[in-house]
Amino acid sequence: MKPIKRTEDQIEQMVRQAKATLAIEGMEMSEQDEELIKAKLRGEISRKEFLKRALEMADIG
């Protein structure tokens, strides 16, 4: 599947929205989380790599 082309402004807006949603639930996004999410949104890593790293960060995988 071809990655969706997003601008940095779009990516920043998406991250801000995600942070706001987490804040409503009383949670926070770490810098490490944010960088991983941005890498995926930029198309720098695959979905498979994103999930692998996310599981490692959560100490699940």
Beta strands, then each sheet from edge to edge (+ up, - down):
end
